[in-house]
Amino acid sequence: MALETFPKEQTLEMRKRLIGQSCRLFFSHDPVKIVRARGQYLYDENGLQYLDCISNVQHVGHCHPSITQAASAQMELLNANTRFLHDNIVQYADRLAATLPNKLSVFYFVNSGSEANDLALRLAHQYTGHDDVVVLDHAYHGHLTSLIDISPYKFRKLGAQKDWVHVAPLPDPYRGMFREDHPDLAQAYADIIQSLICDVHKKGRKISAFFAESLPSVGGQIILPPGYSSKVAEYVRAAGGVFVADEVQTGFGRVGTHFWAFQLQGEDFCPDILTMGKPMGNGHPLACVVTTTEIANAFTANGVEYFNTFGGNPVSCAIGLAVLDVIEREDLRGNALRVGGHLKELLKQLQAKHTIIGDVRGVGLFLGLELVKDREDRSPATEEADQVVKRMKEERIVLSTDGPWENVIKFKPPMCFSMEDAERVAEKIDQILQDLKRTHHKVESRH
Ligand SMILES: Cc1ncc(COP(=O)(O)O)c(C=O)c1O
């Protein structure tokens, strides 16, 4: 099979002409054309290999043979919508249920993280009868109109905050309003939610949902203070609202110790609605909302059928089942724990050597390296982070940045990432930071 239809320059010219320019490319100054991939490796049109440190969608590895076989076998047989009775959807829901607390037991299958979050908003509204939503600052929950409305990362750029949306500070122990030296971070940040809820009530409004990622990713790979979610859930439920955990990025064993990132908050915490997406189908569009029977019943009670043409079709569910099988068979959760732990340790060693590394954080294969100009005032080293990403690309390692100041280099690679990959990444970052320091010194001594 030919790997290219057009030479790279022509592909680029056609893309500029035909595809909306708000759909951006990685490395827009010098885009990479990828024609095939396997595991954690991408290959360009000349056969050059790139190490992929950011594709959390291709969760069990790009083009995993078990996934492609499951997809093609089911495609040969049947793909129909969910109004016909079929085993795959119930078998898949049953397998997912086994990874979750009993309370989360009713599933709705959809095609993207955005669809999942939009449905979560509807479920919350229907169950509570309330309209208002509390979100964390810098959050992103999807591209639908309803989700731009609850994504400060997007609506701030548009200068348009809806009156039913309330933004709480990101509980970021490194850069947030309360930091790692605070005696009770969880309580301090949860107290703000409590007072926000009081303000909402004073305006005569009522909370429908608190909506947050279990580990805020666009916010800069943040690890929520332990105990935070339980306290917030208590306040939100007391106000008649529900707790929605967005695990579109973080689910399916990425954190290593648990299957779901919300479980990092302890045994006593369980959201009322959980949304999932990206890694579910290993690149096939498959996403889901799971909730309690009470919430699902309230949604059913409105008498309106929920129909989704593609959601939960036999091919999607065959793929979802194959993804779960590979996670188990290849112990990818264990791999995330071991390799992620090793990479974190290597990055910590670099932190001891390079003052530009302000913070190294994360769990499993969800890590962040925050660059700062000054460790005291923690001023973000945005340009330097950008330079590191560009230089890593020259080394054929694909990385990107996140966080409100785009100074957090993020790692969320396919879960088959190896110890050798981790070592190669750390070694190259070390070299690049040394080079940056040398260039910086030369410029300083010229002045
Ligand atoms: C946390 C989070 N929620 C929801 C979404 C939306 O998912 P999708 O792009 O599949 O619609 C994203 C996408 O980046 C996301 O990161």
The ligand as a Gaussian input file, in Angstrom:
#p B3LYP/6-31G(d) Opt

LIG

0 1
 C      -10.396000      16.687000      29.432000
 C      -11.072000      16.651000      28.112000
 N      -12.400000      16.535000      28.065000
 C      -13.062000      16.485000      26.888000
 C      -12.376000      16.570000      25.690000
 C      -13.134000      16.536000      24.390000
 O      -12.937000      15.307000      23.760000
 P      -13.106000      15.143000      22.182000
 O      -12.007000      15.919000      21.526000
 O      -13.015000      13.654000      21.980000
 O      -14.451000      15.671000      21.823000
 C      -10.987000      16.681000      25.701000
 C      -10.235000      16.784000      24.434000
 O       -9.098000      17.171000      24.346000
 C      -10.320000      16.730000      26.940000
 O       -8.993000      16.852000      27.014000

